[in-house]
Amino acid sequence: MLFKRLKEEIIALKDEGRVVMRFNELRETLQLRLPGELARFADAELRAVLTLLAGPGVV
């Protein structure tokens, strides 16, 4: 569930035109956009999602 929501939010940010962000800025933006428990993710989890999205060229 967490990976799916992170992926959806990252793609939504890209679709909104926010394509270049530093890791810390991305993490803080996602923490503000995600509700409750989902907003508490580890840096390693976010990096894993980014790595998976980078493979097919999504990010």
N, C-alpha and C positions, 0 to 999 in steps of 0.2 A: 504494500500500500504506500509506504513512504517513498520508495523509488519511483513509483508511478506518478505520485503527486509532484515530486521534485522535477521529474521529466516534463510533466505538463506545464508547470510554472516556468521552467527555463524556456520551453518552446513558446509560451505565451509572451515572455519578455522579448524574445527574438522577434516574434510577430509584431510587437509594439514598436519595434525599431531600436531596441536597446541591445545592440549586438556586441559592444566592446565594454566589458566590465572587469574590474579587478576581482580576484577571488573573494576578498573580504567584503567588497561592495555587493557582490552577488549573494553571498551568504546572508548578509543583513537584510537585503531586499526580500529574499525568500522567507526569512524568519518573520518578516512583517506581513507577508502575503498569505502564509499558511496558518491555519487555525490550530489553537491549543497544542496538543501533544505533537502534532506533525512539525511544529516550528522548532522542536528540540531535536535536531539531528546533529550528528558528529561531522567534523570536517572530512573524515575518511569516507563517510556515506555520500557526501556531496561530490567528492572527487571521483568516487566510483561511478556515479550517475554521469558526470561530465565525461569520463573516459568512455563509457558506453555510448554516449551521444556523439562523441568525436569520431568513433569508428566509422559510422555510416555518413559522416559529414554534416550532421545536424548542427553541431556547434564547431 
